[in-house]
Structure formats: C-alpha cells, structure tokens
Amino acid sequence: MTRHLEWKVGLDLVEEGGRTKAEARLDTGTSTLTGRGSARCNPADVDVPVIGDDLAASRAMKDLAGKLMKEANREMEAVGADTVPRRTGPGYGWPEAVE
C-alpha cells in the first residue's frame, strides 16, 4: 500500500532588542504542533541578526521535533508497541534492529 501525505511546516521569526524569538508549527492536516526557540545577542558581541535567526529557528525546530517524538511514543504505547528510546544515538529515528 502506497501512502502519500503532505505536512506543512511554518516558521516565524521576530527580532527585538537583540533577542530573536522563533515559532515553528507543524500542520499534519489533523493536528498542529508548535515548537519555540530563542536567541540573544551578547552585548559584547557584534550584532549579526542572521546568527540569531539561525539559532532561534534551530532551537524551535528541535523543540518541535521533541514534541513530535513524544506524540509518536504516545501513539506507539496506545497500540502496545515499544517506544523509541530517549537516546537513539546522534539523531532521531528508529533504533537499529538487533539480530
């Protein structure tokens, strides 16, 4: 069975007073998850807004990914499956099969 889904991700950034805030939203068509992140410029550093954008956006997306993983774990538990371990190595994903 082939299945095709399109999930939309939106990212809003707001910079004010040396602080950048980001909000990442995932719309699956049936639910929405939101992740948040922020960054601030050290007063002793040169203000380079793109760096704050990158940091805040990456933190918001990491927060969003964590929430999506928690939702997947809840869904897996609901059907009696094992959940994905908290530490799966350098990234997210299915744990490797042990043979």
N, C-alpha and C positions, 0 to 999 in steps of 0.2 A: 504494500500500500504506500503510495506516494502522498506526502502531505506538504503543503506549501503555506507558510504563514509570513505575514509581514508585521513586524513590530516597529513602532516608531519611537525614536529617542530624540528628545529635545533638550537643549542646554541653554540656560540663561545666565549671563554674567553681568554683575553690577559692580562698578568700582567707585569708591567714595572715600576720600580722606586717607589714601594709602592702604586701603583694605579692599580686597576683591571677594565677593560672595558669588557662589555658583549654585545652581539648582539643576539637577539632571532628572528628567522624567522619562519613564518607560511606559508606553501605552501599548498593551498587548491586544487591545480590542475588547477584552473582557475585564481587564483590571489595569490600574495605574500604580506604579511605584515611584517614589521620589527619593533622590539622594542629595545630600547637601555637602558643600565643602567651602573653605575659605582660605585666604592667604593675606598676609600683611607685609608691607614693606618695612624693613628695619630702618629707622630714621637715619642710621649711619650709612646706609647703602644708597646707591643711585636708584632713582625710581624708574623702573623699566616695566610698564604696565603689562606687556606680553608675558613676562615671567609670572606675575600674579595671576593672569588669566590661566596659564598652563597649570600652575599649582592648584588653584581653586577648582578648575574643571576636573583635573585628575582625581582630586580628593572627593568631589561629588560623584564621579563615576565609580570610584572604589566603594563609596558608601552605598550607591545603588546596587552594585554587584553583590555586596554582602547581604543586602535585603532580598535580592533575588535568590541567592543561595539559601537563605533561611526559609523562604517560601517553598523552594524545591524540597528542602528537608521536611517541612510540614506535610507536603503532598506525598512524599515517599513514605513517611511514617503512617499516613492515613490508609495506605494500601498494604501496610505490613512489610515494607522493604527497609533495608538498612539505609541509614543516611550517609551522606558524603562526609568523611572525616574532616574535622576543623582544619587540620594541616595536611594538605594534599601535595606538598612539595612547593616548587617555585611559583605555581599558578593555581588556577581553579580547574576543576574538571573531574571526570570520573576517576576513581582510584584504579590503578593498574590491576588487572586480573592476576591472581596467583594460581599457578598451575601445579 
